[in-house]
Amino acid sequence: MFQGIRHTGSPRGRGEASVPVDKELLDILICPSCGGDVEYRQDEEVIVCLKCGLRYPVKDDIPVMLIEEAQKPASA
Ligand SMILES: [Zn+2]
């Protein structure tokens, strides 16, 4: 069976591979649950709310700021 393997690399081209998530984007992002500031954890590829601790996944360098997609902090 032929499997169509497509290489869907994220669009780069500005030579800023070391900063996958836009810092200006992070500045305007807030937690949709509590409205608190969020922080990008690059090593874990999550956006963490500094206020309520919800962890939002980052898919293809795009922060998924959805409460239903977020993980609650382990120490709840
Ligand atoms: Zn929050």
N, CA, C, O and the ligand as a Tripos MOL2 file, in Angstrom:
@<TRIPOS>MOLECULE
protein
  305   303    77     0     0
PROTEIN
NO_CHARGES

@<TRIPOS>ATOM
      1 N           0.8300   -1.2000    0.0000 N.3       1 MET1
      2 CA          0.0000    0.0000    0.0000 C.3       1 MET1
      3 C           0.8610    1.2450    0.0000 C.2       1 MET1
      4 O           1.8630    1.3380    0.7090 O.2       1 MET1
      5 N           0.4560    2.1680   -0.7890 N.am      2 PHE2
      6 CA          1.2160    3.4070   -0.8470 C.3       2 PHE2
      7 C           0.7510    4.3470    0.2490 C.2       2 PHE2
      8 O          -0.4320    4.6610    0.3730 O.2       2 PHE2
      9 N           1.6890    4.7700    1.0140 N.am      3 GLN3
     10 CA          1.3600    5.7160    2.0690 C.3       3 GLN3
     11 C           1.9200    7.0820    1.7070 C.2       3 GLN3
     12 O           3.1270    7.2620    1.5430 O.2       3 GLN3
     13 N           1.0370    8.0060    1.5910 N.am      4 GLY4
     14 CA          1.4710    9.3470    1.2190 C.3       4 GLY4
     15 C           2.0730   10.0760    2.4050 C.2       4 GLY4
     16 O           1.3700   10.6800    3.2140 O.2       4 GLY4
     17 N           3.3690   10.0040    2.4830 N.am      5 ILE5
     18 CA          4.0360   10.6930    3.5840 C.3       5 ILE5
     19 C           4.4010   12.0990    3.1270 C.2       5 ILE5
     20 O           5.2370   12.2960    2.2450 O.2       5 ILE5
     21 N           3.7660   13.0360    3.7370 N.am      6 ARG6
     22 CA          4.0260   14.4260    3.3620 C.3       6 ARG6
     23 C           4.8920   15.0900    4.4160 C.2       6 ARG6
     24 O           4.6720   14.9480    5.6190 O.2       6 ARG6
     25 N           5.8470   15.7920    3.9420 N.am      7 HIS7
     26 CA          6.6920   16.5340    4.8720 C.3       7 HIS7
     27 C           6.0880   17.9050    5.0900 C.2       7 HIS7
     28 O           6.1880   18.7880    4.2390 O.2       7 HIS7
     29 N           5.4710   18.0660    6.2190 N.am      8 THR8
     30 CA          4.8220   19.3380    6.4920 C.3       8 THR8
     31 C           5.6020   20.0910    7.5570 C.2       8 THR8
     32 O           5.1820   20.2220    8.7060 O.2       8 THR8
     33 N           6.7270   20.5670    7.1340 N.am      9 GLY9
     34 CA          7.5320   21.3600    8.0640 C.3       9 GLY9
     35 C           6.8800   22.7000    8.3120 C.2       9 GLY9
     36 O           6.1840   23.2400    7.4520 O.2       9 GLY9
     37 N           7.1090   23.2220    9.4780 N.am     10 SER10
     38 CA          6.5320   24.5210    9.7730 C.3      10 SER10
     39 C           7.2340   25.5960    8.9510 C.2      10 SER10
     40 O           8.4400   25.5240    8.7170 O.2      10 SER10
     41 N           6.4890   26.5630    8.5280 N.am     11 PRO11
     42 CA          7.0590   27.5940    7.6650 C.3      11 PRO11
     43 C           8.0970   28.4440    8.3920 C.2      11 PRO11
     44 O           7.7850   29.2220    9.2930 O.2      11 PRO11
     45 N           9.3180   28.2660    7.9690 N.am     12 ARG12
     46 CA         10.3600   29.1350    8.4970 C.3      12 ARG12
     47 C          10.9630   29.8870    7.3220 C.2      12 ARG12
     48 O          10.6100   29.6150    6.1740 O.2      12 ARG12
     49 N          11.8120   30.7720    7.5680 N.am     13 GLY13
     50 CA         12.3690   31.5090    6.4560 C.3      13 GLY13
     51 C          12.9230   32.8380    6.9100 C.2      13 GLY13
     52 O          13.4480   33.6210    6.1180 O.2      13 GLY13
     53 N          12.7970   33.0780    8.2020 N.am     14 ARG14
     54 CA         13.3500   34.3160    8.7280 C.3      14 ARG14
     55 C          14.6030   34.0410    9.5380 C.2      14 ARG14
     56 O          15.1980   34.9500   10.1180 O.2      14 ARG14
     57 N          15.0020   32.7510    9.5700 N.am     15 GLY15
     58 CA         16.2190   32.3790   10.2680 C.3      15 GLY15
     59 C          16.1250   32.5730   11.7670 C.2      15 GLY15
     60 O          17.1020   32.9570   12.4090 O.2      15 GLY15
     61 N          14.9450   32.3090   12.3340 N.am     16 GLU16
     62 CA         14.7710   32.4590   13.7700 C.3      16 GLU16
     63 C          14.3080   31.1370   14.3660 C.2      16 GLU16
     64 O          13.3360   31.0810   15.1190 O.2      16 GLU16
     65 N          15.0160   30.0900   14.0170 N.am     17 ALA17
     66 CA         14.5920   28.7580   14.4270 C.3      17 ALA17
     67 C          14.7020   28.5660   15.9380 C.2      17 ALA17
     68 O          14.0810   27.6620   16.4970 O.2      17 ALA17
     69 N          15.4860   29.4080   16.5930 N.am     18 SER18
     70 CA         15.6860   29.2270   18.0230 C.3      18 SER18
     71 C          14.5100   29.7770   18.8350 C.2      18 SER18
     72 O          14.4110   29.5250   20.0360 O.2      18 SER18
     73 N          13.6350   30.5150   18.1890 N.am     19 VAL19
     74 CA         12.4710   31.0630   18.8770 C.3      19 VAL19
     75 C          11.2150   30.6080   18.1440 C.2      19 VAL19
     76 O          10.6890   31.3370   17.3030 O.2      19 VAL19
     77 N          10.7270   29.3990   18.4580 N.am     20 PRO20
     78 CA          9.5890   28.8660   17.7190 C.3      20 PRO20
     79 C           8.2910   29.6180   17.9770 C.2      20 PRO20
     80 O           7.4680   29.7620   17.0730 O.2      20 PRO20
     81 N           8.1010   30.0960   19.1980 N.am     21 VAL21
     82 CA          6.8680   30.8260   19.4900 C.3      21 VAL21
     83 C           7.1890   32.3080   19.5900 C.2      21 VAL21
     84 O           8.1130   32.7250   20.2890 O.2      21 VAL21
     85 N           6.4030   33.0780   18.8760 N.am     22 ASP22
     86 CA          6.6520   34.5030   18.7920 C.3      22 ASP22
     87 C           6.5390   35.1640   20.1540 C.2      22 ASP22
     88 O           5.5540   34.9770   20.8680 O.2      22 ASP22
     89 N           7.5420   35.9280   20.5020 N.am     23 LYS23
     90 CA          7.5150   36.5720   21.8110 C.3      23 LYS23
     91 C           6.4470   37.6640   21.8800 C.2      23 LYS23
     92 O           5.8340   37.8900   22.9230 O.2      23 LYS23
     93 N           6.2400   38.3250   20.7590 N.am     24 GLU24
     94 CA          5.1820   39.3290   20.7330 C.3      24 GLU24
     95 C           3.8110   38.6750   20.8910 C.2      24 GLU24
     96 O           2.8920   39.2480   21.4750 O.2      24 GLU24
     97 N           3.7030   37.4600   20.3550 N.am     25 LEU25
     98 CA          2.4480   36.7310   20.5210 C.3      25 LEU25
     99 C           2.2440   36.3830   21.9860 C.2      25 LEU25
    100 O           1.1390   36.5030   22.5150 O.2      25 LEU25
    101 N           3.3170   35.9520   22.6350 N.am     26 LEU26
    102 CA          3.2190   35.6040   24.0530 C.3      26 LEU26
    103 C           2.7890   36.8030   24.8890 C.2      26 LEU26
    104 O           2.0770   36.6650   25.8830 O.2      26 LEU26
    105 N           3.2350   37.9790   24.4660 N.am     27 ASP27
    106 CA          2.9080   39.1840   25.2280 C.3      27 ASP27
    107 C           1.4020   39.4550   25.2470 C.2      27 ASP27
    108 O           0.8670   39.9810   26.2230 O.2      27 ASP27
    109 N           0.7320   39.0880   24.1560 N.am     28 ILE28
    110 CA         -0.7040   39.3810   24.0890 C.3      28 ILE28
    111 C          -1.5500   38.2030   24.5290 C.2      28 ILE28
    112 O          -2.7590   38.3290   24.7220 O.2      28 ILE28
    113 N          -0.8990   37.0420   24.6890 N.am     29 LEU29
    114 CA         -1.6570   35.8780   25.1270 C.3      29 LEU29
    115 C          -1.9960   35.9800   26.6050 C.2      29 LEU29
    116 O          -1.1680   36.3810   27.4240 O.2      29 LEU29
    117 N          -3.2090   35.6170   26.9260 N.am     30 ILE30
    118 CA         -3.5870   35.4810   28.3240 C.3      30 ILE30
    119 C          -4.3020   34.1520   28.5020 C.2      30 ILE30
    120 O          -4.7670   33.5500   27.5350 O.2      30 ILE30
    121 N          -4.3840   33.7100   29.7250 N.am     31 CYS31
    122 CA         -5.0750   32.4710   30.0280 C.3      31 CYS31
    123 C          -6.5780   32.6600   29.8090 C.2      31 CYS31
    124 O          -7.1770   33.5570   30.4030 O.2      31 CYS31
    125 N          -7.1950   31.8270   28.9640 N.am     32 PRO32
    126 CA         -8.6290   31.9710   28.7290 C.3      32 PRO32
    127 C          -9.4680   31.5660   29.9350 C.2      32 PRO32
    128 O         -10.6620   31.8600   29.9930 O.2      32 PRO32
    129 N          -8.8490   30.8990   30.8870 N.am     33 SER33
    130 CA         -9.5850   30.4530   32.0620 C.3      33 SER33
    131 C          -9.6720   31.5430   33.1240 C.2      33 SER33
    132 O         -10.7430   31.8120   33.6660 O.2      33 SER33
    133 N          -8.5240   32.1720   33.4160 N.am     34 CYS34
    134 CA         -8.5050   33.1390   34.5110 C.3      34 CYS34
    135 C          -8.0380   34.5170   34.0690 C.2      34 CYS34
    136 O          -8.1290   35.4750   34.8370 O.2      34 CYS34
    137 N          -7.5350   34.6320   32.8270 N.am     35 GLY35
    138 CA         -7.0850   35.9160   32.3370 C.3      35 GLY35
    139 C          -5.6900   36.3030   32.7920 C.2      35 GLY35
    140 O          -5.2610   37.4420   32.6040 O.2      35 GLY35
    141 N          -4.9820   35.3520   33.3940 N.am     36 GLY36
    142 CA         -3.6410   35.6260   33.8890 C.3      36 GLY36
    143 C          -2.5960   35.5820   32.8000 C.2      36 GLY36
    144 O          -2.8580   35.1080   31.6950 O.2      36 GLY36
    145 N          -1.4100   36.0770   33.1110 N.am     37 ASP37
    146 CA         -0.2950   36.0280   32.1760 C.3      37 ASP37
    147 C           0.1770   34.5910   32.0010 C.2      37 ASP37
    148 O           0.0760   33.7680   32.9100 O.2      37 ASP37
    149 N           0.6930   34.3120   30.8120 N.am     38 VAL38
    150 CA          1.1780   32.9770   30.5290 C.3      38 VAL38
    151 C           2.6630   33.0130   30.1980 C.2      38 VAL38
    152 O           3.2110   34.0510   29.8250 O.2      38 VAL38
    153 N           3.2960   31.8640   30.3420 N.am     39 GLU39
    154 CA          4.7260   31.7390   30.0960 C.3      39 GLU39
    155 C           4.9510   30.5270   29.2000 C.2      39 GLU39
    156 O           4.3140   29.4880   29.3700 O.2      39 GLU39
    157 N           5.8730   30.6730   28.2350 N.am     40 TYR40
    158 CA          6.1650   29.5700   27.3270 C.3      40 TYR40
    159 C           7.3260   28.7530   27.8730 C.2      40 TYR40
    160 O           8.4170   29.2760   28.0960 O.2      40 TYR40
    161 N           7.0810   27.4660   28.0850 N.am     41 ARG41
    162 CA          8.1520   26.5540   28.4990 C.3      41 ARG41
    163 C           8.6340   25.8230   27.2630 C.2      41 ARG41
    164 O           8.0120   24.8630   26.8080 O.2      41 ARG41
    165 N           9.7400   26.2860   26.7310 N.am     42 GLN42
    166 CA         10.2020   25.7580   25.4530 C.3      42 GLN42
    167 C          10.6250   24.2990   25.5540 C.2      42 GLN42
    168 O          10.4320   23.5320   24.6100 O.2      42 GLN42
    169 N          11.1990   23.9080   26.6900 N.am     43 ASP43
    170 CA         11.6660   22.5260   26.8140 C.3      43 ASP43
    171 C          10.5060   21.5400   26.9050 C.2      43 ASP43
    172 O          10.6450   20.3770   26.5280 O.2      43 ASP43
    173 N           9.3700   22.0000   27.4020 N.am     44 GLU44
    174 CA          8.2010   21.1270   27.5180 C.3      44 GLU44
    175 C           7.1890   21.3740   26.4060 C.2      44 GLU44
    176 O           6.2460   20.6010   26.2350 O.2      44 GLU44
    177 N           7.3870   22.4510   25.6530 N.am     45 GLU45
    178 CA          6.4800   22.8430   24.5860 C.3      45 GLU45
    179 C           5.0580   23.0170   25.1100 C.2      45 GLU45
    180 O           4.1020   22.4830   24.5470 O.2      45 GLU45
    181 N           4.9420   23.7600   26.1780 N.am     46 VAL46
    182 CA          3.6350   24.0930   26.7220 C.3      46 VAL46
    183 C           3.6160   25.5690   27.0840 C.2      46 VAL46
    184 O           4.6480   26.1920   27.3310 O.2      46 VAL46
    185 N           2.4070   26.0970   27.1040 N.am     47 ILE47
    186 CA          2.1790   27.4340   27.6290 C.3      47 ILE47
    187 C           1.5900   27.2530   29.0250 C.2      47 ILE47
    188 O           0.5610   26.5980   29.1920 O.2      47 ILE47
    189 N           2.2380   27.8290   30.0130 N.am     48 VAL48
    190 CA          1.7940   27.6430   31.3870 C.3      48 VAL48
    191 C           1.2450   28.9640   31.9060 C.2      48 VAL48
    192 O           1.8800   30.0110   31.7770 O.2      48 VAL48
    193 N           0.0510   28.8980   32.4960 N.am     49 CYS49
    194 CA         -0.5200   30.0780   33.1170 C.3      49 CYS49
    195 C           0.1660   30.3140   34.4570 C.2      49 CYS49
    196 O           0.2620   29.4110   35.2870 O.2      49 CYS49
    197 N           0.6410   31.5390   34.6530 N.am     50 LEU50
    198 CA          1.3470   31.8450   35.8960 C.3      50 LEU50
    199 C           0.3820   32.0220   37.0580 C.2      50 LEU50
    200 O           0.7980   32.0410   38.2170 O.2      50 LEU50
    201 N          -0.8890   32.1490   36.7580 N.am     51 LYS51
    202 CA         -1.8650   32.4400   37.7930 C.3      51 LYS51
    203 C          -2.5550   31.1590   38.2920 C.2      51 LYS51
    204 O          -2.5430   30.8580   39.4860 O.2      51 LYS51
    205 N          -3.1580   30.4100   37.3490 N.am     52 CYS52
    206 CA         -3.9000   29.2190   37.7660 C.3      52 CYS52
    207 C          -3.1490   27.9300   37.4690 C.2      52 CYS52
    208 O          -3.5540   26.8630   37.9320 O.2      52 CYS52
    209 N          -2.0550   28.0090   36.6990 N.am     53 GLY53
    210 CA         -1.2170   26.8370   36.4860 C.3      53 GLY53
    211 C          -1.6840   25.9070   35.3830 C.2      53 GLY53
    212 O          -1.0850   24.8500   35.1900 O.2      53 GLY53
    213 N          -2.7240   26.2590   34.6570 N.am     54 LEU54
    214 CA         -3.1410   25.4280   33.5300 C.3      54 LEU54
    215 C          -2.0420   25.4070   32.4790 C.2      54 LEU54
    216 O          -1.3500   26.3990   32.2530 O.2      54 LEU54
    217 N          -1.9010   24.2410   31.8370 N.am     55 ARG55
    218 CA         -0.8460   24.0500   30.8340 C.3      55 ARG55
    219 C          -1.4920   23.8360   29.4680 C.2      55 ARG55
    220 O          -2.2370   22.8790   29.2600 O.2      55 ARG55
    221 N          -1.1920   24.7390   28.5490 N.am     56 TYR56
    222 CA         -1.7730   24.6610   27.2170 C.3      56 TYR56
    223 C          -0.7490   24.0870   26.2510 C.2      56 TYR56
    224 O           0.4110   24.4970   26.2660 O.2      56 TYR56
    225 N          -1.1630   23.1450   25.4110 N.am     57 PRO57
    226 CA         -0.2120   22.5320   24.4770 C.3      57 PRO57
    227 C           0.1810   23.4930   23.3570 C.2      57 PRO57
    228 O          -0.5610   24.4160   23.0230 O.2      57 PRO57
    229 N           1.3600   23.2580   22.7860 N.am     58 VAL58
    230 CA          1.8080   24.0130   21.6280 C.3      58 VAL58
    231 C           1.9320   23.0330   20.4740 C.2      58 VAL58
    232 O           2.7670   22.1300   20.5090 O.2      58 VAL58
    233 N           1.1040   23.2080   19.4520 N.am     59 LYS59
    234 CA          1.0950   22.2990   18.3140 C.3      59 LYS59
    235 C           1.5810   23.0390   17.0820 C.2      59 LYS59
    236 O           1.0280   24.0700   16.7000 O.2      59 LYS59
    237 N           2.6440   22.4870   16.4530 N.am     60 ASP60
    238 CA          3.2140   23.1070   15.2580 C.3      60 ASP60
    239 C           3.5500   24.5750   15.5060 C.2      60 ASP60
    240 O           3.2950   25.4410   14.6700 O.2      60 ASP60
    241 N           4.1330   24.8280   16.6860 N.am     61 ASP61
    242 CA          4.5530   26.1760   17.0720 C.3      61 ASP61
    243 C           3.3800   27.1180   17.2960 C.2      61 ASP61
    244 O           3.5750   28.3270   17.4220 O.2      61 ASP61
    245 N           2.1680   26.5840   17.3480 N.am     62 ILE62
    246 CA          0.9900   27.4190   17.5780 C.3      62 ILE62
    247 C           0.4300   27.1020   18.9620 C.2      62 ILE62
    248 O           0.0130   25.9700   19.2080 O.2      62 ILE62
    249 N           0.4120   28.0670   19.8580 N.am     63 PRO63
    250 CA         -0.1910   27.8340   21.1700 C.3      63 PRO63
    251 C          -1.6890   27.5580   21.0480 C.2      63 PRO63
    252 O          -2.4220   28.3100   20.4050 O.2      63 PRO63
    253 N          -2.1250   26.4780   21.6710 N.am     64 VAL64
    254 CA         -3.5440   26.1190   21.6470 C.3      64 VAL64
    255 C          -4.1700   26.5940   22.9510 C.2      64 VAL64
    256 O          -4.1490   25.8960   23.9640 O.2      64 VAL64
    257 N          -4.7220   27.7890   22.8970 N.am     65 MET65
    258 CA         -5.2470   28.4000   24.1140 C.3      65 MET65
    259 C          -6.7170   28.0450   24.2960 C.2      65 MET65
    260 O          -7.5960   28.9020   24.2070 O.2      65 MET65
    261 N          -6.9620   26.7720   24.5510 N.am     66 LEU66
    262 CA         -8.3200   26.2910   24.7710 C.3      66 LEU66
    263 C          -8.3680   25.6030   26.1250 C.2      66 LEU66
    264 O          -7.5250   24.7660   26.4470 O.2      66 LEU66
    265 N          -9.3550   25.9660   26.8980 N.am     67 ILE67
    266 CA         -9.4630   25.4030   28.2420 C.3      67 ILE67
    267 C          -9.6400   23.8920   28.1770 C.2      67 ILE67
    268 O          -9.0930   23.1600   29.0020 O.2      67 ILE67
    269 N         -10.4130   23.4230   27.1860 N.am     68 GLU68
    270 CA        -10.6530   21.9810   27.0970 C.3      68 GLU68
    271 C          -9.4140   21.2180   26.6520 C.2      68 GLU68
    272 O          -9.3460   20.0000   26.8170 O.2      68 GLU68
    273 N          -8.4230   21.9270   26.0820 N.am     69 GLU69
    274 CA         -7.1780   21.2800   25.6760 C.3      69 GLU69
    275 C          -6.1180   21.3670   26.7630 C.2      69 GLU69
    276 O          -5.0840   20.7040   26.6830 O.2      69 GLU69
    277 N          -6.3700   22.1710   27.7650 N.am     70 ALA70
    278 CA         -5.3520   22.4320   28.7740 C.3      70 ALA70
    279 C          -5.2900   21.3050   29.8090 C.2      70 ALA70
    280 O          -6.2730   20.6180   30.0880 O.2      70 ALA70
    281 N          -4.0830   21.1560   30.3600 N.am     71 GLN71
    282 CA         -3.8860   20.2010   31.4370 C.3      71 GLN71
    283 C          -3.8650   20.9420   32.7540 C.2      71 GLN71
    284 O          -3.2240   21.9850   32.8850 O.2      71 GLN71
    285 N          -4.5600   20.4030   33.7140 N.am     72 LYS72
    286 CA         -4.5180   21.0160   35.0320 C.3      72 LYS72
    287 C          -3.1870   20.6960   35.7070 C.2      72 LYS72
    288 O          -2.5930   19.6500   35.4450 O.2      72 LYS72
    289 N          -2.7240   21.5800   36.5630 N.am     73 PRO73
    290 CA         -1.4590   21.3160   37.2660 C.3      73 PRO73
    291 C          -1.5590   20.0540   38.1160 C.2      73 PRO73
    292 O          -2.6190   19.7170   38.6440 O.2      73 PRO73
    293 N          -0.4250   19.3690   38.2300 N.am     74 ALA74
    294 CA         -0.4120   18.0850   38.9320 C.3      74 ALA74
    295 C          -0.7890   18.2570   40.4000 C.2      74 ALA74
    296 O          -1.4560   17.4040   40.9860 O.2      74 ALA74
    297 N          -0.3590   19.3590   40.9780 N.am     75 SER75
    298 CA         -0.6170   19.5950   42.3950 C.3      75 SER75
    299 C          -1.9110   20.3680   42.5860 C.2      75 SER75
    300 O          -1.9150   21.5130   43.0370 O.2      75 SER75
    301 N          -2.9990   19.7160   42.2340 N.am     76 ALA76
    302 CA         -4.2870   20.4100   42.3070 C.3      76 ALA76
    303 C          -4.9760   20.0920   43.6300 C.2      76 ALA76
    304 O          -6.0770   20.5810   43.8850 O.2      76 ALA76
    305 ZN         -5.0280   30.7880   34.2290 Zn       77 ZN77
@<TRIPOS>BOND
     1     1     2 1
     2     2     3 1
     3     3     4 2
     4     3     5 am
     5     5     6 1
     6     6     7 1
     7     7     8 2
     8     7     9 am
     9     9    10 1
    10    10    11 1
    11    11    12 2
    12    11    13 am
    13    13    14 1
    14    14    15 1
    15    15    16 2
    16    15    17 am
    17    17    18 1
    18    18    19 1
    19    19    20 2
    20    19    21 am
    21    21    22 1
    22    22    23 1
    23    23    24 2
    24    23    25 am
    25    25    26 1
    26    26    27 1
    27    27    28 2
    28    27    29 am
    29    29    30 1
    30    30    31 1
    31    31    32 2
    32    31    33 am
    33    33    34 1
    34    34    35 1
    35    35    36 2
    36    35    37 am
    37    37    38 1
    38    38    39 1
    39    39    40 2
    40    39    41 am
    41    41    42 1
    42    42    43 1
    43    43    44 2
    44    43    45 am
    45    45    46 1
    46    46    47 1
    47    47    48 2
    48    47    49 am
    49    49    50 1
    50    50    51 1
    51    51    52 2
    52    51    53 am
    53    53    54 1
    54    54    55 1
    55    55    56 2
    56    55    57 am
    57    57    58 1
    58    58    59 1
    59    59    60 2
    60    59    61 am
    61    61    62 1
    62    62    63 1
    63    63    64 2
    64    63    65 am
    65    65    66 1
    66    66    67 1
    67    67    68 2
    68    67    69 am
    69    69    70 1
    70    70    71 1
    71    71    72 2
    72    71    73 am
    73    73    74 1
    74    74    75 1
    75    75    76 2
    76    75    77 am
    77    77    78 1
    78    78    79 1
    79    79    80 2
    80    79    81 am
    81    81    82 1
    82    82    83 1
    83    83    84 2
    84    83    85 am
    85    85    86 1
    86    86    87 1
    87    87    88 2
    88    87    89 am
    89    89    90 1
    90    90    91 1
    91    91    92 2
    92    91    93 am
    93    93    94 1
    94    94    95 1
    95    95    96 2
    96    95    97 am
    97    97    98 1
    98    98    99 1
    99    99   100 2
   100    99   101 am
   101   101   102 1
   102   102   103 1
   103   103   104 2
   104   103   105 am
   105   105   106 1
   106   106   107 1
   107   107   108 2
   108   107   109 am
   109   109   110 1
   110   110   111 1
   111   111   112 2
   112   111   113 am
   113   113   114 1
   114   114   115 1
   115   115   116 2
   116   115   117 am
   117   117   118 1
   118   118   119 1
   119   119   120 2
   120   119   121 am
   121   121   122 1
   122   122   123 1
   123   123   124 2
   124   123   125 am
   125   125   126 1
   126   126   127 1
   127   127   128 2
   128   127   129 am
   129   129   130 1
   130   130   131 1
   131   131   132 2
   132   131   133 am
   133   133   134 1
   134   134   135 1
   135   135   136 2
   136   135   137 am
   137   137   138 1
   138   138   139 1
   139   139   140 2
   140   139   141 am
   141   141   142 1
   142   142   143 1
   143   143   144 2
   144   143   145 am
   145   145   146 1
   146   146   147 1
   147   147   148 2
   148   147   149 am
   149   149   150 1
   150   150   151 1
   151   151   152 2
   152   151   153 am
   153   153   154 1
   154   154   155 1
   155   155   156 2
   156   155   157 am
   157   157   158 1
   158   158   159 1
   159   159   160 2
   160   159   161 am
   161   161   162 1
   162   162   163 1
   163   163   164 2
   164   163   165 am
   165   165   166 1
   166   166   167 1
   167   167   168 2
   168   167   169 am
   169   169   170 1
   170   170   171 1
   171   171   172 2
   172   171   173 am
   173   173   174 1
   174   174   175 1
   175   175   176 2
   176   175   177 am
   177   177   178 1
   178   178   179 1
   179   179   180 2
   180   179   181 am
   181   181   182 1
   182   182   183 1
   183   183   184 2
   184   183   185 am
   185   185   186 1
   186   186   187 1
   187   187   188 2
   188   187   189 am
   189   189   190 1
   190   190   191 1
   191   191   192 2
   192   191   193 am
   193   193   194 1
   194   194   195 1
   195   195   196 2
   196   195   197 am
   197   197   198 1
   198   198   199 1
   199   199   200 2
   200   199   201 am
   201   201   202 1
   202   202   203 1
   203   203   204 2
   204   203   205 am
   205   205   206 1
   206   206   207 1
   207   207   208 2
   208   207   209 am
   209   209   210 1
   210   210   211 1
   211   211   212 2
   212   211   213 am
   213   213   214 1
   214   214   215 1
   215   215   216 2
   216   215   217 am
   217   217   218 1
   218   218   219 1
   219   219   220 2
   220   219   221 am
   221   221   222 1
   222   222   223 1
   223   223   224 2
   224   223   225 am
   225   225   226 1
   226   226   227 1
   227   227   228 2
   228   227   229 am
   229   229   230 1
   230   230   231 1
   231   231   232 2
   232   231   233 am
   233   233   234 1
   234   234   235 1
   235   235   236 2
   236   235   237 am
   237   237   238 1
   238   238   239 1
   239   239   240 2
   240   239   241 am
   241   241   242 1
   242   242   243 1
   243   243   244 2
   244   243   245 am
   245   245   246 1
   246   246   247 1
   247   247   248 2
   248   247   249 am
   249   249   250 1
   250   250   251 1
   251   251   252 2
   252   251   253 am
   253   253   254 1
   254   254   255 1
   255   255   256 2
   256   255   257 am
   257   257   258 1
   258   258   259 1
   259   259   260 2
   260   259   261 am
   261   261   262 1
   262   262   263 1
   263   263   264 2
   264   263   265 am
   265   265   266 1
   266   266   267 1
   267   267   268 2
   268   267   269 am
   269   269   270 1
   270   270   271 1
   271   271   272 2
   272   271   273 am
   273   273   274 1
   274   274   275 1
   275   275   276 2
   276   275   277 am
   277   277   278 1
   278   278   279 1
   279   279   280 2
   280   279   281 am
   281   281   282 1
   282   282   283 1
   283   283   284 2
   284   283   285 am
   285   285   286 1
   286   286   287 1
   287   287   288 2
   288   287   289 am
   289   289   290 1
   290   290   291 1
   291   291   292 2
   292   291   293 am
   293   293   294 1
   294   294   295 1
   295   295   296 2
   296   295   297 am
   297   297   298 1
   298   298   299 1
   299   299   300 2
   300   299   301 am
   301   301   302 1
   302   302   303 1
   303   303   304 2
@<TRIPOS>SUBSTRUCTURE
     1 MET1         2 RESIDUE 1 A MET
     2 PHE2         6 RESIDUE 1 A PHE
     3 GLN3        10 RESIDUE 1 A GLN
     4 GLY4        14 RESIDUE 1 A GLY
     5 ILE5        18 RESIDUE 1 A ILE
     6 ARG6        22 RESIDUE 1 A ARG
     7 HIS7        26 RESIDUE 1 A HIS
     8 THR8        30 RESIDUE 1 A THR
     9 GLY9        34 RESIDUE 1 A GLY
    10 SER10       38 RESIDUE 1 A SER
    11 PRO11       42 RESIDUE 1 A PRO
    12 ARG12       46 RESIDUE 1 A ARG
    13 GLY13       50 RESIDUE 1 A GLY
    14 ARG14       54 RESIDUE 1 A ARG
    15 GLY15       58 RESIDUE 1 A GLY
    16 GLU16       62 RESIDUE 1 A GLU
    17 ALA17       66 RESIDUE 1 A ALA
    18 SER18       70 RESIDUE 1 A SER
    19 VAL19       74 RESIDUE 1 A VAL
    20 PRO20       78 RESIDUE 1 A PRO
    21 VAL21       82 RESIDUE 1 A VAL
    22 ASP22       86 RESIDUE 1 A ASP
    23 LYS23       90 RESIDUE 1 A LYS
    24 GLU24       94 RESIDUE 1 A GLU
    25 LEU25       98 RESIDUE 1 A LEU
    26 LEU26      102 RESIDUE 1 A LEU
    27 ASP27      106 RESIDUE 1 A ASP
    28 ILE28      110 RESIDUE 1 A ILE
    29 LEU29      114 RESIDUE 1 A LEU
    30 ILE30      118 RESIDUE 1 A ILE
    31 CYS31      122 RESIDUE 1 A CYS
    32 PRO32      126 RESIDUE 1 A PRO
    33 SER33      130 RESIDUE 1 A SER
    34 CYS34      134 RESIDUE 1 A CYS
    35 GLY35      138 RESIDUE 1 A GLY
    36 GLY36      142 RESIDUE 1 A GLY
    37 ASP37      146 RESIDUE 1 A ASP
    38 VAL38      150 RESIDUE 1 A VAL
    39 GLU39      154 RESIDUE 1 A GLU
    40 TYR40      158 RESIDUE 1 A TYR
    41 ARG41      162 RESIDUE 1 A ARG
    42 GLN42      166 RESIDUE 1 A GLN
    43 ASP43      170 RESIDUE 1 A ASP
    44 GLU44      174 RESIDUE 1 A GLU
    45 GLU45      178 RESIDUE 1 A GLU
    46 VAL46      182 RESIDUE 1 A VAL
    47 ILE47      186 RESIDUE 1 A ILE
    48 VAL48      190 RESIDUE 1 A VAL
    49 CYS49      194 RESIDUE 1 A CYS
    50 LEU50      198 RESIDUE 1 A LEU
    51 LYS51      202 RESIDUE 1 A LYS
    52 CYS52      206 RESIDUE 1 A CYS
    53 GLY53      210 RESIDUE 1 A GLY
    54 LEU54      214 RESIDUE 1 A LEU
    55 ARG55      218 RESIDUE 1 A ARG
    56 TYR56      222 RESIDUE 1 A TYR
    57 PRO57      226 RESIDUE 1 A PRO
    58 VAL58      230 RESIDUE 1 A VAL
    59 LYS59      234 RESIDUE 1 A LYS
    60 ASP60      238 RESIDUE 1 A ASP
    61 ASP61      242 RESIDUE 1 A ASP
    62 ILE62      246 RESIDUE 1 A ILE
    63 PRO63      250 RESIDUE 1 A PRO
    64 VAL64      254 RESIDUE 1 A VAL
    65 MET65      258 RESIDUE 1 A MET
    66 LEU66      262 RESIDUE 1 A LEU
    67 ILE67      266 RESIDUE 1 A ILE
    68 GLU68      270 RESIDUE 1 A GLU
    69 GLU69      274 RESIDUE 1 A GLU
    70 ALA70      278 RESIDUE 1 A ALA
    71 GLN71      282 RESIDUE 1 A GLN
    72 LYS72      286 RESIDUE 1 A LYS
    73 PRO73      290 RESIDUE 1 A PRO
    74 ALA74      294 RESIDUE 1 A ALA
    75 SER75      298 RESIDUE 1 A SER
    76 ALA76      302 RESIDUE 1 A ALA
    77 ZN77       305 GROUP 0 **** ****
